[in-house]
Amino acid sequence: MTAIVWIRRSLREHDNTALVEALEEHERVIPFYVVDENYFSNAALGYPRVKFWHDSLEELKDNLANQEQKDLVIREGSPVDELEKIVEEADADAVYHNKDYSPYARERDEKAAEKLDVPVNSFKDIVMFEEKEILTNSDTPYKVYTYYSKKWFEKEKRRPREVKDYTTPDIESDEIPSLEELGYEKPEDFTWEWKPGREGAKERLEAFKEKIWNYDENRDYAWKDSTSKLSPHLKFGTVSIREVFWEAERLKARNPDADTSGIKTWQEELAWRDFYMQVLYNWPETVEKPFLEQYEDIEWRSKEEAEEDWKAFINGKTGYPFVDAGMRQLKKTGWMHNRLRMVVTSFACKDLWLDWKDLHEYFKKMFVDAEKASMIGGIQWAYSIGTDAQPYFRVFNPFSQGEDYDPDGEYIRKWVPELSEVPDEDIHRPHEMSEEKQAECGVEIGEDYPKPIVDHGEKREEAIEKFEEARED
């Protein structure tokens, strides 16, 4: 008896639920990955995400090939068609896979279950709790994170599971296509700062264990390297959510007298991730529409209509140093500090009135950790149109956000080097410096660095007025 373990996002062997479950019934297992031609043809993917996926997939194949009688079988094409072929080739009697929750993934998996002539078994793996596992007292999905998270922390959580030994039958495999063959080249001036794959995940988790104790105090400060940066590893499953959660629990157990508020705050980020996954599952229409129906008819400015502002925004040339630093970090590295993600998204909404769907398309192309559920949830939160969203009348001030979370301008100077000689007291509002002071700093505002492209105070009032009109309609 042979099982096919259809691997998609869980690019690891350890605690891979579908693999663990397959090995309860089978000793011969074929780990199987399909490079989905439909996905690469139609999805707006960017180099950072594709490279992280590609390198992680290569590492997994190498890891399995280096073990006796194991392999990862690769095919290119339509996933359902390729599954049909390999089931027949291997005379397999079952297919196992871990669930995914995006509309595309759900439709794909439903087709596989309908078309294959063998049982298709699916399992929860990429989240701690899924779909409708955590419900209100009225048996409806939660719309408010606070109440959801209370139950999330109360519920018993499964621990990571070891994989039994198995053998992979000798089945023909394609080569993993190169990035160039897939149509992706490293962007100019891009800096690759990631170590993908299982080893990269373990190293990242180990390094974060030193910082997690002060996570609650340090996480918002952009200039501190205090966040875990595990998000792309969770996205591609080079580490499981159970592994990282229980590693944090072990730290608490080993230090019973320590203040564990930093650990709890970080674990809340895992709960947020699950929360947004269940929102996407239960309200899949939020991919195209605001969660809050009263804002469906808001007329946002498309990137074409707001071409100059759009270009200034994505290139980090808005004249708002904190915003510009965040957008340049993203363009340069494929990642942005979480505080900046909120600030720049709020700026795109309340200051520039840019269409949230254009922003999502850009972000999913640029971010190495582009997770659809969390990204849509975060964008709609900052735009005040999503579940449990920031109230529309609370508008991030891009100047004071920088003053609060990058007080000495260390983060700004790193990513906006033309402001490197501007003194601390002027770094957040360089346009207010006198011409004499600009000359002393070696920067001419309006020439070397732009003046603010909009007046924040005016745009704030306009945004609040537009939201109130939408509510009235």
Buried (B, 14 or more C-beta within 10 A) or exposed (E): EBBBBBBBBBBBBBBBBBBBBBBEEBEBBBBBBBBBBEBBEEEEBBBBBBBBBBBBBBBBBEBBEEEEEBBBBBBBBBBBEBBBEBBEBBEBBBBBBBBBBBBBBBEBBEBBBEEBEBEBBBBBBBBBBBBEBBBEEEEEBBBEBEBBBEBBEEEEBBEBBEBEEBBBBEBEBBEBBEBEEBEBEEBEEBEBEBBBBBEBBBEBBEEBBEBBBBBBEBBBBBBBEBBBBBBBBBBBBBBBBBBBBBBBBEBBEEEEEEEBEBBBBBBBBBBBBBBBBBBBBBBBEBBEBBBBEEBEEBEBBEBEBBEEBBEBBBEBBBBBBBBBBBBBBBBBBBBBBBBBBBBBBBBBBBBBBBBBBBBBEBBBBBBBBBBBBBBBBBBBBBBBBBBBBBEBEEBBBBBEBBBBBBBEBBBBBBBBEBBBEBEEEBBBBBBEBEEEBBEEBEBEBEEEBBEBBBEBEEBBEBBBEBBEEBEEE
